[in-house]
Amino acid sequence: MSDNQLANKSQAWSALFSEPMSDLVKRYTASVGFDQRLWRADITGSLAHAEMLAAQGILGAEDHAAIQRGLNEIAAEIEAGQFEWKLDLEDVHLNIEARLTERVGIAGKRLHTGRSRNDQVATDVRLWLRGEIDEINGLLRALQTVMVEKASEHADVILPGFTHLQVAQPVSFGHHLLAYVEMFARDAERMLDTRKRVNRLPLGAAALAGTSYPLDRERVAATLGMEACSQNSLDAVSDRDFAIEFSSAATLLMLHISRLSEELILWMSQNFGFIALPDAFCTGSSIMPQKKNPDVPELARGKTGRVVGHLVGLVTLMKGQPLAYNKDNQEDKEPLFDTVDTLKDTLRIFADMLAGLTVKPDAMRAAALKGHATATDLADYLVKKGVAFRDAHEVVAHAVKTATAKGVDLAALSLDELKAFDARIEADVFDVLSLEGSLNARNVLGGTAPAQVRAQVARHRVRLA
Ligand code: ARG
């Protein structure tokens, strides 16, 4: 292709083509509108490739110097917003290569030696995604830190724990928050694990079969900080497992955000009244002056749907593809980009929002006193006095029935009333029937006793430092 043709591809791909593309087909097939986001990875990859070509004697020192200079100048142009992206040049790779040739002449045309856009694009997406994973893990750490500090502040605050959304047993609010910290810790672990498989080098696979030039692929991998070279050229250019893995880790992360959102929304409703979110994360209503709506968690719950959708999109994109590269793969980018953007914005906003969370311990406590939340504690108390658990369960069911009929909590029954159910009940029963007594009793690893919550806070602080 002559310089002129490369700069104006509307003509045709090469001498082989006699008909130009229509504007519609050009727009349909071009990816530069979105894949320009990969520019830095593209230049980083090209610099490493050129350096290796020179070291292997495939590229002359002068050409290498010209390529280096040209690519660095292009990076500066793009950074300054002065680069003109051309739809005619289809994608980020051809745009940068054409500009390089414009700037440094024939040396620019030598850059693509031993390389194809097929291994180039796979390399670019991996380099870009690796950086994004690192950022996401930083944001995950920040969010966890905020939540751990909130948990520490509220280790002694008691709210009802629910099963089936029915009051079950009292729990520490700090313990409840740390449940999400566990989820986010697993998300970070999954991201790190995914990163290993993202961080492998396809470059050198060329179009699909490898290349006839004596490339030093290990050298390129080392330059790019990649952990290994792909070991099969067909797999290298066609594999998008890493994108699907990332997307599924992202889906789980958003799932956790969505569950937390659902709780924040419930807790903020007048029917719970457990928390308030800072005004800056809520909106009013245009008609109802009294309203303050938890828009941020609602949107996060909603955006989870699009991240799940992108995962399904990627899986579907791959399922029918024969080896090796197919143009279908160009469709991997927008879902990945949107997933990354959604994740980063959501993590940032949640860290800020939760840092400003107001907790209403009185409302939580009142709710915990509503559903005989310490009934299990009474049963356990009887078991400790020698009653078989199943019998104790039955005794307590009768006590609960009586308390419900009187319209009071189990803990509000008098000692005489309780004794009527089992003579072994003594005055010390009230130690276990109180919310605090119930919490403190669960002083087992992973339990809700404030002492355990404080131990977990300490563990997380070390882990996140
Ligand atoms: N823009 C393409 C993509 O995103 C680059 C690879 C194109 N390769 C090809 N043989 N047409 O996948």
Boltz pocket constraint, residues with backbone or C-beta under 6 A from the ligand:
constraints:
  - pocket:
      binder: B
      contacts: [[A, 31], [A, 35], [A, 91], [A, 117], [A, 118], [A, 121], [A, 325], [A, 326], [A, 327], [A, 329], [A, 330], [A, 331]]
      max_distance: 6.0
